[in-house]
Amino acid sequence: MSRTYKATGINLKSSPLGESDRLLTILSSEYGLLRAVAPGARKHRSSLGGRSSLFVVNQLLIAKGRSLDKIVQAESLQSFPKISQDLAKLTAAQYLAELALFQALSDQPQAELLCLLQAHLTRLELFPTAATLATLAHATFQMLALAGLTPQLTDCCITLKPISPDDEIGFSVVAGGLVRLDQLEKQPKPRPRLRVATLPGDYRALDAQPIQREQVTLQPLPSTANLLLPLNAAEIDLLQKLTEPDLVTELLAADSRLLGADYQTNWLTLERLLRHYAQYHFDRPIRSSALIDVCFTTVDTISPA
């Protein structure tokens, strides 16, 4: 059996290892998530230096190891230099990388996820900064859809009847999409989700002594279980448009006013509700989202065409 294998993948995480190596987490088309060492990548003139940077797509030759695989060769296929030069774009890219890590599997082909991530990173790279927030919201929705977590956007999640323009509408994380606010008020409040937390200590079985059970406490999960975001008509319209595969491209070409200053608050609302929706379903926080509000309060805007 060969001790080496080839893979095409993008670097999503990087950390120092030893004196001069890097440990990379790679989303690959053929094998899903990989962890591999880039030997000597932190040396000044290393051939793997630039190829081990974040968001670089490489064709890799990897040698199998006992605990960690090792990159033998890397040929760069695509990089996104403009993303690293713009804080808003970099934050959005890190956000999408976290979403990819949440849903990616190891030892399973992930070609569709890699292709989708590359497509949206390319858009972040090429689109103006003013379109970054819309691109992020659109990419988040598309990645949730790929994970099988598409929210309900046409019918009320409670009544299962079509949404009417005259209704007061909100987005419920728990219900899974749009809801009529008057119907939501009639629903019983959900019980908080709990997780088991162990107390610190050394739990061991010695000789023939009986094994003692670990002491546990129940703690509420840090979730958005009770979160409800009321939406206005413009936000509902934009939210429903997120199902279109080339939404931002079409807006840039035909109706760039929807990416302008007057709509930035609407896009930020959509990003927040999708953020909470993703965190609830993946049960993990999106750490890079902490910079979103900072990045997009002073973002440049596109002048109406």
NULOSE-926666 format. One record per residue (C-alpha): residue in one letter; x, y, z. Coordinates in pm, whole numbers, plus 50000, padded with zeros to 5 digits. Layout:
N
<pt code="a" X="X" Y="Y" Z="Z"/>
...
# end
This chain:
305
<pt code="m" X="50000" Y="50000" Z="50000"/>
<pt code="s" X="50137" Y="50341" Z="49900"/>
<pt code="r" X="50264" Y="50563" Z="50179"/>
<pt code="t" X="50182" Y="50880" Z="49985"/>
<pt code="y" X="49862" Y="51020" Z="49840"/>
<pt code="k" X="49751" Y="51323" Z="49640"/>
<pt code="a" X="49484" Y="51572" Z="49739"/>
<pt code="t" X="49354" Y="51911" Z="49631"/>
<pt code="g" X="49258" Y="52135" Z="49920"/>
<pt code="i" X="49242" Y="52478" Z="50079"/>
<pt code="n" X="49417" Y="52577" Z="50402"/>
<pt code="l" X="49157" Y="52673" Z="50664"/>
<pt code="k" X="49364" Y="52674" Z="50985"/>
<pt code="s" X="49733" Y="52713" Z="51057"/>
<pt code="s" X="49936" Y="52692" Z="51377"/>
<pt code="p" X="50309" Y="52683" Z="51457"/>
<pt code="l" X="50459" Y="52342" Z="51525"/>
<pt code="g" X="50808" Y="52289" Z="51662"/>
<pt code="e" X="51084" Y="52529" Z="51563"/>
<pt code="s" X="50998" Y="52585" Z="51197"/>
<pt code="d" X="50698" Y="52373" Z="51093"/>
<pt code="r" X="50331" Y="52453" Z="51051"/>
<pt code="l" X="50032" Y="52233" Z="51129"/>
<pt code="l" X="49760" Y="52285" Z="50870"/>
<pt code="t" X="49392" Y="52195" Z="50868"/>
<pt code="i" X="49297" Y="52146" Z="50505"/>
<pt code="l" X="48959" Y="52100" Z="50340"/>
<pt code="s" X="49029" Y="51861" Z="50054"/>
<pt code="s" X="48812" Y="51749" Z="49768"/>
<pt code="e" X="48907" Y="51383" Z="49795"/>
<pt code="y" X="48940" Y="51318" Z="50170"/>
<pt code="g" X="48749" Y="51595" Z="50346"/>
<pt code="l" X="48929" Y="51748" Z="50644"/>
<pt code="l" X="49300" Y="51672" Z="50671"/>
<pt code="r" X="49561" Y="51766" Z="50928"/>
<pt code="a" X="49912" Y="51771" Z="50790"/>
<pt code="v" X="50250" Y="51916" Z="50878"/>
<pt code="a" X="50418" Y="52160" Z="50640"/>
<pt code="p" X="50783" Y="52095" Z="50734"/>
<pt code="g" X="51006" Y="52402" Z="50748"/>
<pt code="a" X="50721" Y="52629" Z="50633"/>
<pt code="r" X="50820" Y="52902" Z="50881"/>
<pt code="k" X="51175" Y="52924" Z="50751"/>
<pt code="h" X="51261" Y="53239" Z="50556"/>
<pt code="r" X="51308" Y="53080" Z="50214"/>
<pt code="s" X="51089" Y="52774" Z="50250"/>
<pt code="s" X="50911" Y="52658" Z="49936"/>
<pt code="l" X="50610" Y="52580" Z="50155"/>
<pt code="g" X="50599" Y="52924" Z="50317"/>
<pt code="g" X="50344" Y="53091" Z="50091"/>
<pt code="r" X="50173" Y="52764" Z="50008"/>
<pt code="s" X="50094" Y="52709" Z="50377"/>
<pt code="s" X="49918" Y="53046" Z="50413"/>
<pt code="l" X="49546" Y="53063" Z="50486"/>
<pt code="f" X="49302" Y="53037" Z="50195"/>
<pt code="v" X="49560" Y="52901" Z="49951"/>
<pt code="v" X="49438" Y="52615" Z="49732"/>
<pt code="n" X="49710" Y="52358" Z="49663"/>
<pt code="q" X="49763" Y="52035" Z="49477"/>
<pt code="l" X="49934" Y="51830" Z="49747"/>
<pt code="l" X="50147" Y="51520" Z="49771"/>
<pt code="i" X="50122" Y="51397" Z="50129"/>
<pt code="a" X="50312" Y="51124" Z="50310"/>
<pt code="k" X="50128" Y="50923" Z="50572"/>
<pt code="g" X="50265" Y="50933" Z="50925"/>
<pt code="r" X="50199" Y="50755" Z="51251"/>
<pt code="s" X="50026" Y="51050" Z="51415"/>
<pt code="l" X="50042" Y="51332" Z="51160"/>
<pt code="d" X="50075" Y="51325" Z="50784"/>
<pt code="k" X="50346" Y="51534" Z="50619"/>
<pt code="i" X="50328" Y="51750" Z="50307"/>
<pt code="v" X="50597" Y="51642" Z="50061"/>
<pt code="q" X="50509" Y="51870" Z="49769"/>
<pt code="a" X="50262" Y="52153" Z="49714"/>
<pt code="e" X="50166" Y="52331" Z="49395"/>
<pt code="s" X="49952" Y="52643" Z="49437"/>
<pt code="l" X="49637" Y="52650" Z="49227"/>
<pt code="q" X="49459" Y="52957" Z="49365"/>
<pt code="s" X="49508" Y="53226" Z="49628"/>
<pt code="f" X="49316" Y="53534" Z="49738"/>
<pt code="p" X="49567" Y="53816" Z="49803"/>
<pt code="k" X="49308" Y="54096" Z="49809"/>
<pt code="i" X="49122" Y="53928" Z="50094"/>
<pt code="s" X="49421" Y="53958" Z="50327"/>
<pt code="q" X="49452" Y="54330" Z="50243"/>
<pt code="d" X="49098" Y="54418" Z="50356"/>
<pt code="l" X="48988" Y="54361" Z="50716"/>
<pt code="a" X="48620" Y="54329" Z="50625"/>
<pt code="k" X="48691" Y="54071" Z="50356"/>
<pt code="l" X="48936" Y="53883" Z="50578"/>
<pt code="t" X="48681" Y="53866" Z="50859"/>
<pt code="a" X="48416" Y="53736" Z="50618"/>
<pt code="a" X="48658" Y="53475" Z="50482"/>
<pt code="q" X="48745" Y="53353" Z="50832"/>
<pt code="y" X="48373" Y="53337" Z="50910"/>
<pt code="l" X="48313" Y="53113" Z="50606"/>
<pt code="a" X="48613" Y="52899" Z="50697"/>
<pt code="e" X="48457" Y="52834" Z="51038"/>
<pt code="l" X="48129" Y="52732" Z="50876"/>
<pt code="a" X="48316" Y="52495" Z="50647"/>
<pt code="l" X="48498" Y="52341" Z="50943"/>
<pt code="f" X="48167" Y="52296" Z="51128"/>
<pt code="q" X="48014" Y="52086" Z="50852"/>
<pt code="a" X="48309" Y="51918" Z="50681"/>
<pt code="l" X="48377" Y="51549" Z="50741"/>
<pt code="s" X="48706" Y="51362" Z="50758"/>
<pt code="d" X="48777" Y="51061" Z="50536"/>
<pt code="q" X="48487" Y="51156" Z="50311"/>
<pt code="p" X="48493" Y="51336" Z="49973"/>
<pt code="q" X="48396" Y="51701" Z="50017"/>
<pt code="a" X="48422" Y="51825" Z="49659"/>
<pt code="e" X="48092" Y="52014" Z="49666"/>
<pt code="l" X="48176" Y="52201" Z="49987"/>
<pt code="l" X="48524" Y="52290" Z="49861"/>
<pt code="c" X="48383" Y="52413" Z="49531"/>
<pt code="l" X="48120" Y="52627" Z="49706"/>
<pt code="l" X="48375" Y="52777" Z="49946"/>
<pt code="q" X="48614" Y="52859" Z="49661"/>
<pt code="a" X="48334" Y="53024" Z="49464"/>
<pt code="h" X="48238" Y="53255" Z="49750"/>
<pt code="l" X="48599" Y="53337" Z="49838"/>
<pt code="t" X="48649" Y="53432" Z="49473"/>
<pt code="r" X="48353" Y="53666" Z="49499"/>
<pt code="l" X="48490" Y="53822" Z="49817"/>
<pt code="e" X="48819" Y="53871" Z="49633"/>
<pt code="l" X="48668" Y="54033" Z="49324"/>
<pt code="f" X="48367" Y="54226" Z="49454"/>
<pt code="p" X="48400" Y="54577" Z="49605"/>
<pt code="t" X="48416" Y="54605" Z="49982"/>
<pt code="a" X="48064" Y="54745" Z="49991"/>
<pt code="a" X="47934" Y="54411" Z="49864"/>
<pt code="t" X="48116" Y="54210" Z="50132"/>
<pt code="l" X="47828" Y="54195" Z="50380"/>
<pt code="a" X="47580" Y="54083" Z="50115"/>
<pt code="t" X="47832" Y="53828" Z="49987"/>
<pt code="l" X="47880" Y="53694" Z="50340"/>
<pt code="a" X="47506" Y="53661" Z="50402"/>
<pt code="h" X="47458" Y="53491" Z="50065"/>
<pt code="a" X="47750" Y="53253" Z="50121"/>
<pt code="t" X="47630" Y="53165" Z="50471"/>
<pt code="f" X="47285" Y="53080" Z="50340"/>
<pt code="q" X="47426" Y="52867" Z="50057"/>
<pt code="m" X="47656" Y="52676" Z="50295"/>
<pt code="l" X="47367" Y="52612" Z="50533"/>
<pt code="a" X="47164" Y="52482" Z="50240"/>
<pt code="l" X="47446" Y="52246" Z="50143"/>
<pt code="a" X="47448" Y="52114" Z="50501"/>
<pt code="g" X="47075" Y="52042" Z="50476"/>
<pt code="l" X="46980" Y="52334" Z="50701"/>
<pt code="t" X="46787" Y="52555" Z="50462"/>
<pt code="p" X="46549" Y="52778" Z="50664"/>
<pt code="q" X="46182" Y="52801" Z="50568"/>
<pt code="l" X="46131" Y="53131" Z="50382"/>
<pt code="t" X="45796" Y="53107" Z="50203"/>
<pt code="d" X="45553" Y="52961" Z="50458"/>
<pt code="c" X="45504" Y="53031" Z="50827"/>
<pt code="c" X="45683" Y="52759" Z="51024"/>
<pt code="i" X="45391" Y="52740" Z="51268"/>
<pt code="t" X="45081" Y="52757" Z="51050"/>
<pt code="l" X="45250" Y="52612" Z="50738"/>
<pt code="k" X="45059" Y="52870" Z="50534"/>
<pt code="p" X="45215" Y="53116" Z="50287"/>
<pt code="i" X="45352" Y="53438" Z="50432"/>
<pt code="s" X="45131" Y="53739" Z="50361"/>
<pt code="p" X="45272" Y="54091" Z="50305"/>
<pt code="d" X="45019" Y="54218" Z="50561"/>
<pt code="d" X="45149" Y="53990" Z="50838"/>
<pt code="e" X="45400" Y="54094" Z="51102"/>
<pt code="i" X="45685" Y="53856" Z="51033"/>
<pt code="g" X="45990" Y="53746" Z="51228"/>
<pt code="f" X="46265" Y="53487" Z="51195"/>
<pt code="s" X="46265" Y="53217" Z="51462"/>
<pt code="v" X="46588" Y="53022" Z="51508"/>
<pt code="v" X="46412" Y="52734" Z="51683"/>
<pt code="a" X="46113" Y="52714" Z="51449"/>
<pt code="g" X="46350" Y="52710" Z="51153"/>
<pt code="g" X="46255" Y="53016" Z="50951"/>
<pt code="l" X="45987" Y="53279" Z="50904"/>
<pt code="v" X="45696" Y="53292" Z="51145"/>
<pt code="r" X="45392" Y="53509" Z="51199"/>
<pt code="l" X="45453" Y="53695" Z="51523"/>
<pt code="d" X="45092" Y="53665" Z="51638"/>
<pt code="q" X="45113" Y="53286" Z="51602"/>
<pt code="l" X="45446" Y="53261" Z="51780"/>
<pt code="e" X="45302" Y="53428" Z="52089"/>
<pt code="k" X="45057" Y="53138" Z="52123"/>
<pt code="q" X="45333" Y="52876" Z="52131"/>
<pt code="p" X="45471" Y="52738" Z="52461"/>
<pt code="k" X="45819" Y="52857" Z="52547"/>
<pt code="p" X="46085" Y="52592" Z="52467"/>
<pt code="r" X="46273" Y="52433" Z="52753"/>
<pt code="p" X="46642" Y="52525" Z="52761"/>
<pt code="r" X="46876" Y="52263" Z="52622"/>
<pt code="l" X="47110" Y="52114" Z="52881"/>
<pt code="r" X="47450" Y="51956" Z="52863"/>
<pt code="v" X="47640" Y="51745" Z="53110"/>
<pt code="a" X="47944" Y="51910" Z="53268"/>
<pt code="t" X="48191" Y="51712" Z="53477"/>
<pt code="l" X="48366" Y="51850" Z="53780"/>
<pt code="p" X="48745" Y="51864" Z="53757"/>
<pt code="g" X="48911" Y="51561" Z="53911"/>
<pt code="d" X="49093" Y="51235" Z="53853"/>
<pt code="y" X="48848" Y="50950" Z="53799"/>
<pt code="r" X="49015" Y="50606" Z="53801"/>
<pt code="a" X="48938" Y="50247" Z="53895"/>
<pt code="l" X="49204" Y="50096" Z="54122"/>
<pt code="d" X="49247" Y="49722" Z="54181"/>
<pt code="a" X="48917" Y="49562" Z="54276"/>
<pt code="q" X="48755" Y="49876" Z="54412"/>
<pt code="p" X="48422" Y="49964" Z="54255"/>
<pt code="i" X="48425" Y="50236" Z="53991"/>
<pt code="q" X="48277" Y="50556" Z="54123"/>
<pt code="r" X="48053" Y="50756" Z="53899"/>
<pt code="e" X="48164" Y="51100" Z="53797"/>
<pt code="q" X="47984" Y="51386" Z="53964"/>
<pt code="v" X="47793" Y="51587" Z="53711"/>
<pt code="t" X="47594" Y="51906" Z="53690"/>
<pt code="l" X="47348" Y="52015" Z="53428"/>
<pt code="q" X="47424" Y="52347" Z="53262"/>
<pt code="p" X="47219" Y="52536" Z="53004"/>
<pt code="l" X="47380" Y="52536" Z="52662"/>
<pt code="p" X="47482" Y="52882" Z="52540"/>
<pt code="s" X="47231" Y="52890" Z="52259"/>
<pt code="t" X="46991" Y="53122" Z="52081"/>
<pt code="a" X="46694" Y="52901" Z="52163"/>
<pt code="n" X="46460" Y="53189" Z="52242"/>
<pt code="l" X="46591" Y="53422" Z="51974"/>
<pt code="l" X="46338" Y="53590" Z="51749"/>
<pt code="l" X="46428" Y="53867" Z="51506"/>
<pt code="p" X="46142" Y="54081" Z="51370"/>
<pt code="l" X="46191" Y="54162" Z="51001"/>
<pt code="n" X="46068" Y="54443" Z="50780"/>
<pt code="a" X="45950" Y="54402" Z="50421"/>
<pt code="a" X="46290" Y="54486" Z="50268"/>
<pt code="e" X="46466" Y="54230" Z="50487"/>
<pt code="i" X="46214" Y="53957" Z="50405"/>
<pt code="d" X="46257" Y="54031" Z="50034"/>
<pt code="l" X="46638" Y="54014" Z="50055"/>
<pt code="l" X="46623" Y="53700" Z="50270"/>
<pt code="q" X="46409" Y="53521" Z="50012"/>
<pt code="k" X="46649" Y="53630" Z="49736"/>
<pt code="l" X="46936" Y="53445" Z="49907"/>
<pt code="t" X="46817" Y="53124" Z="49741"/>
<pt code="e" X="46938" Y="53261" Z="49405"/>
<pt code="p" X="47285" Y="53117" Z="49324"/>
<pt code="d" X="47426" Y="53436" Z="49167"/>
<pt code="l" X="47242" Y="53696" Z="49372"/>
<pt code="v" X="47523" Y="53944" Z="49446"/>
<pt code="t" X="47662" Y="53922" Z="49093"/>
<pt code="e" X="47319" Y="54009" Z="48956"/>
<pt code="l" X="47273" Y="54294" Z="49204"/>
<pt code="l" X="47609" Y="54445" Z="49108"/>
<pt code="a" X="47510" Y="54432" Z="48742"/>
<pt code="a" X="47147" Y="54543" Z="48763"/>
<pt code="d" X="47053" Y="54695" Z="49099"/>
<pt code="s" X="47358" Y="54800" Z="49301"/>
<pt code="r" X="47146" Y="55031" Z="49518"/>
<pt code="l" X="47051" Y="54719" Z="49717"/>
<pt code="l" X="47418" Y="54700" Z="49819"/>
<pt code="g" X="47440" Y="55068" Z="49911"/>
<pt code="a" X="47437" Y="55252" Z="50242"/>
<pt code="d" X="47058" Y="55248" Z="50273"/>
<pt code="y" X="47056" Y="54866" Z="50278"/>
<pt code="q" X="47364" Y="54792" Z="50489"/>
<pt code="t" X="47153" Y="54769" Z="50806"/>
<pt code="n" X="46925" Y="54520" Z="50630"/>
<pt code="w" X="47218" Y="54302" Z="50524"/>
<pt code="l" X="47361" Y="54318" Z="50875"/>
<pt code="t" X="47026" Y="54198" Z="51013"/>
<pt code="l" X="47029" Y="53903" Z="50773"/>
<pt code="e" X="47388" Y="53816" Z="50866"/>
<pt code="r" X="47296" Y="53818" Z="51235"/>
<pt code="l" X="46993" Y="53594" Z="51200"/>
<pt code="l" X="47185" Y="53348" Z="50982"/>
<pt code="r" X="47472" Y="53361" Z="51231"/>
<pt code="h" X="47243" Y="53269" Z="51520"/>
<pt code="y" X="47071" Y="53006" Z="51308"/>
<pt code="a" X="47405" Y="52844" Z="51219"/>
<pt code="q" X="47532" Y="52858" Z="51577"/>
<pt code="y" X="47213" Y="52700" Z="51704"/>
<pt code="h" X="47219" Y="52410" Z="51458"/>
<pt code="f" X="47594" Y="52345" Z="51468"/>
<pt code="d" X="47595" Y="52408" Z="51845"/>
<pt code="r" X="47920" Y="52603" Z="51816"/>
<pt code="p" X="48001" Y="52976" Z="51822"/>
<pt code="i" X="48133" Y="53152" Z="51512"/>
<pt code="r" X="48427" Y="53326" Z="51676"/>
<pt code="s" X="48514" Y="53557" Z="51388"/>
<pt code="s" X="48163" Y="53705" Z="51400"/>
<pt code="a" X="48281" Y="53925" Z="51689"/>
<pt code="l" X="48447" Y="54153" Z="51431"/>
<pt code="i" X="48149" Y="54173" Z="51197"/>
<pt code="d" X="47979" Y="54467" Z="51366"/>
<pt code="v" X="48308" Y="54658" Z="51386"/>
<pt code="c" X="48398" Y="54597" Z="51023"/>
<pt code="f" X="48067" Y="54701" Z="50874"/>
<pt code="t" X="47979" Y="55018" Z="51063"/>
<pt code="t" X="48214" Y="55227" Z="50849"/>
<pt code="v" X="48213" Y="55022" Z="50528"/>
<pt code="d" X="48236" Y="55213" Z="50200"/>
<pt code="t" X="47920" Y="55211" Z="49993"/>
<pt code="i" X="47843" Y="55171" Z="49626"/>
<pt code="s" X="47686" Y="55465" Z="49454"/>
<pt code="p" X="47354" Y="55385" Z="49288"/>
<pt code="a" X="47390" Y="55304" Z="48919"/>
# end
